[in-house]
Amino acid sequence: MRNLILIFVLALAPYVCRAYVAQYEKSDSVKVMKLLDEARRQPKDVNMVVYFARKLLGLPYVGHTLEVNKTERLVVNLRQLDCTTYVENVTALALCMKQKRYSFKAFCDNLLLIRYRGGGEPHYVSRLHYFTDWINDNTAKGVCREVQAPNPPFTAVQTINVYYMSAYPSKYKMLKDNPGYVTEIAETEKALNRRSYRYIPKTKTADTPVLRQTVKDGDIIALTTTLKGLDIQHVGFAVWHEDGLHLLNASSLRHKVVEEPMTLHAYLQKQRTMTGVRVVRLNLRL
């Protein structure tokens, strides 16, 4: 009997070690279950990233939805989204489909996995605040990989120089309340800096055969920036139309989740501080 109990405890160990309390409303769990149930009935060739990204169209853009607690918790909010939480929620749903795990717990586990360094328990300093950090950590976890070839269209190089959070802690409620976190955030920034990544400059985002071969529906599009201290200004998903590449995104300009009516090329020409796109592909094949 003692051996059976020990085996049972060891089997549960991964869950015990990764114990966390998610914060959500009933409508969030109901929505997740409905989305997963509907997705299970779709044809096998449906692109699940684009499918879920479009299912969230129209939801309001609201910033700082994760900054609602004095102590970091896993926040689940499918009622209001910013550009990063939009990408994270869609990714978590798509991972559930890959794993054939159709429960709210599976969704929360995946959200925890992709939002925090190493998929560990929620803590503000281990949240992947800079999107370069998000890409690198989720690549290490096998969630995604960054596409940086061929050249062209990947003709430009971004060298990371991030410092915004540690330089302006007063702009972040958790850093204001916990000044000791600033040093740890600065260490994260230091580890990212001077790394280089290839990207597609916005002049090369017009509709061409090589771009269509390079960027796939459902790829994460990370928009590089000239804003000092930052690496990525905005994120969304790639989707091809007849006239070219478009962006599915939680838009602060349009105040909701939209499928941009203009092409990504036209969109970027209107954004003075955006320089181009990095491309991230989710690993969703079994």
Buried (B, 14 or more C-beta within 10 A) or exposed (E): EEEEEEEEEEEEEEEEEEEBEBBBEEEBBEBBBEBBEEBEEEEEEEBBBBBBBBBBEEBEBBBEBBEEEEEBBBBBBBBBBBBBBBBBBBBBBBBBBBEEBBEBEBBBBBBBBBBBBEBEBBBBBBBBBBBBBBBBBBBEBEBBBBBBEEEEBBBBEBEBBBBBBBBEBEEBBBBEEBEEBBEBBBEBBEEBBEBEBBBBBBBBBBBBEEBEEBBBBBBBBBBBBEEEBBBBBBBBBBBBEEEBBBBBBBBEEEEBBBBBEBBBBBBBBEBEEBBBBBBBBBEBEE
